[in-house]
Amino acid sequence: MKFRCFILTCLVLLAFTNSNQSNAIDSKDVAAFYTFDNDNGKKITDSAGKRLGKLEGDAQIVAGGKFCFRKPKGEYMSNQVENPDFIEEKQTNLMVISTDQQRHDTLGTTGNQIVKAPKPDAFVQDRFAIGFWVDPPAEEDMDARYKEIAEANFTIVLGGFGARTPETVEKQIILCEKYGLVALVSMAGLPPDKLPEGPACWGYMLRDEPNVKDFPGLKNLVDQIREARPGRLSYINLYPNYANERQLGTSSYEEHVKRFVDEVDVDVLSMDHYPLMRPDVDNRHGYCENLEVMRKYSLEKKIPFWNFFNVMPFGPHFDPTEAQIRWQIYTSLAYGAKGVLYFCYWTPKGGEFPKGGAIITTEGRRTRHYNQAKRINAAVKNLGATLMKLTSVGVHRVPPDSVPVKVLAGTPIKNMTKGDYLVGEFSHSDGRRAVLLNNYSFAYTAWPTVEFDTNPAKVMEVDPTTGKEIAVLDDSPSMPGLQLSIDAGDGRLFLLPGN
């Protein structure tokens, strides 16, 4: 449905200081009325009708002062407009022209310049992703298998193993829609302009663990898919940080990730990392370091990140307990992940996996991991709507030998009793603050006394059984202070008033 075209007129002080930007307007510092035609979207003219320039794609003009928000389409302008009925004034450091409310940036003053906004053909994630590697075989019981996936509280199916032909991919999309799932499907040998679509199709599986030499070809394919299938995700998964230089094609892991986001320009960042939690070795710190790299470039590029974790035995990797699965997930959430992915759902065949033991066996039988995943996924799914509104501010490791009041200085948690914790600190899209408190131990329940930086009566918790906000409850009201019980590897999500 087309929106009625109307003209917004605004008074803006434009000082385009970065003359090297390809879409910057060549103009001296002026104060004048400028007109922006929002339906055609690109023309910029002064009060005399002289055309000053054109915005490339879904670009933004950023300047200091007030902006106004036109609700029907999400355009952001200055405080002088022709149609005040559509306007809600807000005070901010930015004035943004954009057609995408969810992706507009309000982090602070960036100076008077034109900057690129997310492309209008970019994928925008609208729900928390709970998925897996290795989809079920595309056989006669396919309907029952996708019902089984939905009943385990997964939200997304990643294809490429079971559904690999155009016909089975189409059926996969239909079944995902039937059971409230979304899918990233195999390209099935099709060119970008012949790829399947549909409400349940989020996008397409492009590549797993590329070398840096593959980046130019992937960039070309991503661009082709954006043009042919705007709004769909071109999904590429990266190596973990324990990959070697030969695998990466770079001298460091961080260089590999930075070049990937810069050169391929994806809409979701993703990696796989399978930590060891055996009696003889515990390398979970490497998992956290990998998550921190994902967090860094996710924030820098303003795109979500997802990560795979382990749920089956293979090679040196252990067969995790339910608490160890929880630990991998809630640690990812503390770092700001917007998707958690199990390796694997259907047990793959081959010499690397002689023990089997994924969520479903090669014969189609549920292992104990099915009900474990079902329980954990239910809680994460209920937290998901809130998690999608959070932006990571910081992550704080509180080991047993630390002084919590020092580690947590300046965070929403002023102090807590000693223990083994990971604290994820966030800002909420509505201006509130949030904190995810993770029990870093996968062997023992934690029971800390926690002191927030605000009145406990103002602290809310997102209930993992309903997804609703509830007043935080004291788990030991007979003891001094606020007592919180946290199961092994688990996490609890709290919301506090903004500063």
Beta strands, then each sheet from edge to edge (+ up, - down):
strand 1: 7-14
strand 2: 30-37
strand 3: 43-45
strand 4: 51-54
strand 5: 60-62
strand 6: 67-70
strand 7: 75-77
strand 8: 87-90
strand 9: 113-115
strand 10: 129-132
strand 11: 156-158
strand 12: 182-186
strand 13: 201-208
strand 14: 233-237
strand 15: 269-272
strand 16: 277-278
strand 17: 281-282
strand 18: 305-310
strand 19: 339-343
strand 20: 390-398
strand 21: 413-416
strand 22: 421-428
strand 23: 433-439
strand 24: 449-452
strand 25: 460-462
strand 26: 469-471
strand 27: 482-483
strand 28: 491-496
sheet 1: 1+ 2- 3+ 4-
sheet 2: 5+ 9-
sheet 3: 7+ 6- 8+
sheet 4: 10+ 19+ 18+ 15+
sheet 5: 11+ 12+ 13+ 14+
sheet 6: 16+ 17-
sheet 7: 20+ 22- 23+ 28- 25+ 26-
sheet 8: 21+ 24- 27+
end
